[in-house]
Amino acid sequence: MKKLAALTALAALTTAGLMAGFAIAQPPTPADQSERWAERLAELDIDGDGTLSLDETQAPLEERFTTGDTDGDGVLSSDELTALRTAEREERRANRQERRFNRLDVNEDGFIDADEFEAPSEARFERIDADGDGEITEEEARAAGEKRRGKRRGGRRGPGPDGAPDAG
């Protein structure tokens, strides 16, 4: 009975993930994140010296301000700031969706076939099935949940390097 409850819970979670569309895409790997940081550093490093000056870090802010100041009066009204943030949020959402799509599109043909769509769910199942017997027990499901919660606690909002809470 416990095994059935665990499998029912996993099926419900998997179905919810599938219904959420690309939300089942696997998270970026450390290599992906490192590559994105390197790209961002290269974008900000205006003089190409491999380091960032204060002026180089401020340049994107100045550009954002100018973009948001649609009437060109040198200040942002509440409406201009709201419009700017809404546009930036939409751009981030579109970029995130494109990255998720690209992670799922393993063969890079511009489409996601059934195998590519199901692969993250299969990988998640295999990760949870600790003993590799093809079945997830209640204990394995519980351990996976605890591991996932532990990663969340140790993330950006978790303890800092010295063990003190991150101001994040």
C-alpha positions, 0 to 999 in steps of 0.5 A: 500500500505504501508503494502504491501511495508513493507511486501515485504521488510520483505520478501526480507530480510528474503529471503536474510537471508535464502540464506545466510545459517546459517546467520539467526541463532539467536545471542548468548544469554548473558548466552551463552557468559558468558559460553564461557568466563568462558570456556576461563578463565578456559583454560587460568588459568594454575595454577587453582587459579581462576585468570589470571597472565600476564604469563598465558595471554602471554602463548597463544601468545607464542604458536601462535608465535611458531605455526606461526614460521614454519621454527623455526628461531625465527622470523615471516616472512610476509608469515608466519604471513599471513599463521598464520592469515589465518589459525586462521581466518578459524578456527574462521569461522569454530567454528562460523559455528558450534555454529550457527548450534548447535543453530539451531539444537534445538533437538540436532539430528545432523540435521536441519529440516524445523521447526528448520530452519524456527524458527529464521525467525518466532521468528524475525517476532514475535519480529517485529510484536509488536502488535501481530496481525500477520502482520507487518506494516511499523511503526513496521518494521521501529521501529525494524530497529531503535532498531537494529541500536541503538543496533549496536551503543551501541555495542563495537564500541559505547560509553564507560561507561563514554559516551566517544567514545570507542577506540575499 
